[in-house]
Amino acid sequence: MLVRLLYASRAVDEKTCDVVHAIMQQSRLHNPQHGITGVLCHSERVFMQVLEGGREAVNALYGQILRDPRHTDVILLDYAEISERRYAGWTMGQANMSKINPSILLKYSPLPALSPHCMSGKMLLALIDELMATASIVGRT
Ligand SMILES: Cc1cc2nc3c(=O)[nH]c(=O)nc-3n(C[C@H](O)[C@H](O)[C@H](O)COP(=O)(O)O)c2cc1C
């Protein structure tokens, strides 16, 4: 059975660049063997990640992520059983929200900055769809 999990969090360190680099390395190493695919969106201070895969694998990874000291204020935004993957092409795609066209964000968000803690899971999934449609996600496998 496949599930999709969406959460957001706030970075502890201001050097998000280094943290994102390390997370992407861990994801590329770990995710393929556990059948996890997804997308990590980030700005200077905020993370938002969608994970999809088998229920046990996704739940176990989310448990690890919750305990990760590199971020805080983790909020679960959406969790659903799914009939097919949406992000099958990404071991872990990456979108730097500080660099995307602000009009993409403004389509779904009150501000032209990533603010997932005050947005609905539905809107955020629509935003990720928009990022895919506009080729704003890098790291396709
Ligand atoms: C925002 C965020 C997203 C993460 N995403 C993943 C991920 O997709 N896959 C992964 O293996 N680790 C991810 N991690 C890292 C895990 O929390 C944890 O450090 C890692 O799974 C442990 O790997 P290790 O056993 O190689 O140290 C993420 C961490 C953070 C802070």
The ligand as an SDF file (V2000), in Angstrom:
LIG
                    3D

 31 33  0  0  0  0  0  0  0  0999 V2000
   13.9820   18.5840    6.3400 C   0  0  0  0  0  0  0  0  0  0  0  0
   14.6330   17.2250    6.3610 C   0  0  0  0  0  0  0  0  0  0  0  0
   14.3490   16.2960    5.3590 C   0  0  0  0  0  0  0  0  0  0  0  0
   14.9610   15.0320    5.3560 C   0  0  0  0  0  0  0  0  0  0  0  0
   14.6600   14.1360    4.3650 N   0  0  0  0  0  0  0  0  0  0  0  0
   15.2700   12.9310    4.3580 C   0  0  0  0  0  0  0  0  0  0  0  0
   14.9810   11.9770    3.3330 C   0  0  0  0  0  0  0  0  0  0  0  0
   14.1750   12.2020    2.4180 O   0  0  0  0  0  0  0  0  0  0  0  0
   15.6390   10.7850    3.3810 N   0  0  0  0  0  0  0  0  0  0  0  0
   16.5580   10.4870    4.3560 C   0  0  0  0  0  0  0  0  0  0  0  0
   17.1110    9.3920    4.3430 O   0  0  0  0  0  0  0  0  0  0  0  0
   16.8420   11.3770    5.3230 N   0  0  0  0  0  0  0  0  0  0  0  0
   16.2260   12.5750    5.3420 C   0  0  0  0  0  0  0  0  0  0  0  0
   16.5290   13.4650    6.3380 N   0  0  0  0  0  0  0  0  0  0  0  0
   17.5460   13.0770    7.3380 C   0  0  0  0  0  0  0  0  0  0  0  0
   16.9550   12.2220    8.4460 C   0  0  0  0  0  0  0  0  0  0  0  0
   16.3340   13.0570    9.3950 O   0  0  0  0  0  0  0  0  0  0  0  0
   18.0580   11.4130    9.1560 C   0  0  0  0  0  0  0  0  0  0  0  0
   19.1000   12.2660    9.5190 O   0  0  0  0  0  0  0  0  0  0  0  0
   18.6390   10.3660    8.2200 C   0  0  0  0  0  0  0  0  0  0  0  0
   17.6380    9.5650    7.6800 O   0  0  0  0  0  0  0  0  0  0  0  0
   19.6060    9.4750    9.0200 C   0  0  0  0  0  0  0  0  0  0  0  0
   20.5050    8.9730    8.0720 O   0  0  0  0  0  0  0  0  0  0  0  0
   21.8380    8.2540    8.5370 P   0  0  0  0  0  0  0  0  0  0  0  0
   21.3680    7.0220    9.2550 O   0  0  0  0  0  0  0  0  0  0  0  0
   22.5480    7.9900    7.2680 O   0  0  0  0  0  0  0  0  0  0  0  0
   22.5510    9.2200    9.4480 O   0  0  0  0  0  0  0  0  0  0  0  0
   15.9030   14.7070    6.3780 C   0  0  0  0  0  0  0  0  0  0  0  0
   16.1750   15.6410    7.3890 C   0  0  0  0  0  0  0  0  0  0  0  0
   15.5650   16.8900    7.3880 C   0  0  0  0  0  0  0  0  0  0  0  0
   15.8960   17.8710    8.4710 C   0  0  0  0  0  0  0  0  0  0  0  0
  1  2  1  0
  2  3  1  0
  2 30  2  0
  3  4  2  0
  4  5  1  0
  4 28  1  0
  5  6  2  0
  6  7  1  0
  6 13  1  0
  7  8  2  0
  7  9  1  0
  9 10  1  0
 10 11  2  0
 10 12  1  0
 12 13  2  0
 13 14  1  0
 14 15  1  0
 14 28  1  0
 15 16  1  0
 16 17  1  0
 16 18  1  0
 18 19  1  0
 18 20  1  0
 20 21  1  0
 20 22  1  0
 22 23  1  0
 23 24  1  0
 24 25  2  0
 24 26  1  0
 24 27  1  0
 28 29  2  0
 29 30  1  0
 30 31  1  0
M  END
$$$$
